[in-house]
Amino acid sequence: MAVTNTHRSVPEIISDLLTQLTTLLRKEAQLARTELSENMASVGRGLGLIVGGAVLISPALVILLQAGVAALAERYAMSSALSALIVGGVVLLLGIIFLLVGISRLKFENIMPSKTVHQLQQDASVAKEKVSANHEPRRAA
């Protein structure tokens, strides 16, 4: 919208301000909805892939761990109980690491619509600048 140098009445200015404010708020709300929807879809896809991977990996991991226990017991001539403890302990540590990394990726900060929040902060600062510029005392020529 082009700014003209004509004198407008206070009701016209207020009406124009309310119209622009309403439009701005509507567009910011639409931006927030879109960004949240994209973020939630991404989280949903990620969770679906995690579940699918866990279902497929579980039986394969059990078989591989049994093979590792048997190989350790045979190769180093140790009891199967001791080799099972070693393999189980290593897998437990790996599982804890994976769990902690996965939880850290599902933090609230990763889901929050940061672009919209940043845009709202910019809009607020521009509005403050405009209001303070409009209230500066005018000097007589």
C-alpha distance (Angstrom), angle and dihedral (degrees) to the residues before:
residue distance angle dihedral
M1 . . .
A2 3.80 . .
V3 3.77 118.1 .
T4 3.77 112.8 -131.0
N5 3.75 127.6 -161.3
T6 3.83 95.3 -128.0
H7 3.77 123.5 120.3
R8 3.78 112.7 -107.3
S9 3.75 128.8 -169.3
V10 3.79 121.3 -110.0
P11 3.84 93.1 -111.2
E12 3.82 89.7 53.5
I13 3.79 91.3 50.2
I14 3.80 92.3 47.8
S15 3.81 91.2 47.0
D16 3.80 90.9 49.5
L17 3.82 90.8 46.7
L18 3.80 92.4 51.4
T19 3.81 91.9 47.7
Q20 3.79 92.3 50.2
L21 3.80 92.4 44.2
T22 3.80 91.5 50.8
T23 3.79 91.4 49.2
L24 3.80 91.6 47.4
L25 3.81 93.3 49.6
R26 3.81 91.7 46.9
K27 3.82 91.8 51.6
E28 3.81 93.1 45.1
A29 3.82 90.4 50.6
Q30 3.80 90.0 49.8
L31 3.82 90.1 49.9
A32 3.81 91.1 49.8
R33 3.82 92.2 49.4
T34 3.79 91.5 48.9
E35 3.80 93.9 47.8
L36 3.81 93.2 46.1
S37 3.77 90.7 48.2
E38 3.82 91.4 51.7
N39 3.81 91.8 47.3
M40 3.80 94.0 47.5
A41 3.81 91.5 47.4
S42 3.80 88.6 52.6
V43 3.81 91.4 49.8
G44 3.82 90.7 47.6
R45 3.79 92.4 51.3
G46 3.79 90.3 47.2
L47 3.79 93.1 50.9
G48 3.80 91.2 47.0
L49 3.78 90.9 52.8
I50 3.81 91.1 47.8
V51 3.80 92.0 52.8
G52 3.80 93.0 45.1
G53 3.79 91.9 48.5
A54 3.80 92.3 48.2
V55 3.81 91.8 51.6
L56 3.81 92.0 51.3
I57 3.79 97.4 40.1
S58 3.80 98.7 47.8
P59 3.82 99.7 73.3
A60 3.80 92.6 39.5
L61 3.79 91.0 50.7
V62 3.81 92.5 51.0
I63 3.80 91.3 52.9
L64 3.81 92.6 46.4
L65 3.79 91.9 48.2
Q66 3.80 91.1 51.0
A67 3.80 88.7 51.2
G68 3.82 90.0 49.3
V69 3.80 92.0 51.5
A70 3.81 91.1 49.3
A71 3.82 92.7 46.6
L72 3.80 92.8 48.4
A73 3.80 92.2 48.7
E74 3.82 92.3 47.9
R75 3.81 98.3 41.2
Y76 3.80 98.1 46.9
A77 3.80 98.2 27.6
M78 3.79 93.8 -123.2
S79 3.75 128.6 142.2
S80 3.77 117.9 -85.3
A81 3.82 89.6 -121.9
L82 3.80 92.3 58.1
S83 3.79 93.3 45.3
A84 3.82 89.4 48.5
L85 3.83 89.9 52.9
I86 3.80 91.8 50.6
V87 3.80 94.6 47.8
G88 3.81 92.0 42.7
G89 3.80 92.6 50.2
V90 3.81 93.2 50.6
V91 3.81 92.0 47.7
L92 3.81 91.1 47.1
L93 3.81 91.3 54.7
L94 3.81 91.6 48.4
G95 3.81 90.4 48.6
I96 3.79 92.4 52.0
I97 3.81 91.3 49.7
F98 3.82 91.9 50.1
L99 3.80 91.2 47.0
L100 3.80 93.4 51.9
V101 3.81 92.8 47.4
G102 3.82 91.0 49.0
I103 3.79 92.8 49.5
S104 3.80 91.4 49.4
R105 3.81 89.8 55.8
L106 3.81 92.3 55.0
K107 3.82 94.5 59.0
F108 3.81 120.6 136.9
E109 3.81 91.6 -113.6
N110 3.81 90.3 64.9
I111 3.81 92.0 54.7
M112 3.81 100.0 40.9
P113 3.84 114.7 104.3
S114 3.80 94.9 -113.7
K115 3.82 94.8 169.8
T116 3.79 91.4 56.0
V117 3.81 92.8 46.3
H118 3.81 90.1 50.3
Q119 3.82 91.2 48.1
L120 3.81 91.5 49.8
Q121 3.79 90.2 51.2
Q122 3.81 90.3 51.0
D123 3.82 91.4 47.8
A124 3.80 90.8 50.9
S125 3.80 92.8 50.8
V126 3.82 91.9 47.8
A127 3.81 90.3 49.4
K128 3.82 90.8 50.2
E129 3.81 90.5 50.2
K130 3.82 91.5 49.7
V131 3.80 93.0 48.2
S132 3.79 93.2 47.9
A133 3.82 90.8 46.3
N134 3.82 91.0 51.7
H135 3.82 92.4 50.9
E136 3.79 96.7 53.5
P137 3.81 111.1 119.5
R138 3.80 113.6 -102.6
R139 3.77 118.6 -132.9
A140 3.75 123.4 -137.1
A141 3.77 115.2 -115.2
